[in-house]
Amino acid sequence: MRPEDFDVQKLIEDLQGTCSSIDDHLPEGMNWENLTDEDHEAIDNEIFLCAECGWWCEACESNDKDGEIVCDDCKE
């Protein structure tokens, strides 16, 4: 169930710089499936989950490494 006051920007801020899952930062009773396409787009525009280290990083730090998206630290 999605709370009326859900703030995707707060979710983005809470995730960035962590290696936790989205579900860990969602309000009680809410899960990944309750996120809208707009929520997913907002997340994708600002942060990404590095395929190598598993940390949520700023979108500006994304790099392609052998077909996977990795952070600046993992690209080398």
N, C-alpha and C positions, 0 to 999 in steps of 0.2 A: 504494500500500500504506500502510495506516494503522498507525503504531507504537502499541504497547500503552500507552506512556507519554505519548501525545499530550495536550496540555493546551490546551483551547480558551480558557481565561482568559489564558494567555500569548499566544496568537494575538491576542486582543482588545487586550491591552496593547501588543503590538508594532505593531499596525495604527493604533491611535488616534493622531491628530496627524500622520499621514503621508498621502501620496497614492499609495502603492504598492498593488499588487494583493495579494489574499489569497495567491495562489500564491507570491509573493515571500517570504512568511513561514512557509510550511509546511515541515515537515521534508523532507529529500531523499527523493524517490520518492513523495511524497504530493501529491495535487492536489485541486482543488475538489470533484471527484466523490467523494472519500473522506470528505468531511464528512458527518456524520449530520444528520437533521432536528433533533436536540437541539442540535448544534453551531450550525446556522443560527439556531435560536431564540435561543440564548445571544448570538450575535453581534448579531442584530436587537434584542434587549432592551437592549444596552449601547452599541452604536455604529451609525452609518450612513454611507454614502458620499454626500456632498453631490453632487447632480446638477449643480450649477453650477461649483464650484471643484475637485471631485474629491478633497477631503480626507476622511478618516475622522474623524467628530466624535462626541461623546457624544450619546446619544439625546435627552437633555434639551434639546439645541440644535436639534432638528428643527422645521422650519416648512414649511407648504405654500405654494408660490409657483407659481401658474398650473398646478396639478396635479402639480408635482414637489416632492420633498423636498429642502430646502436648509438650510444651517446659518444661524445667527444673522447672521453676517457677510454672507451673500449674500442675505438676505431683503429688504434695502433697495435 
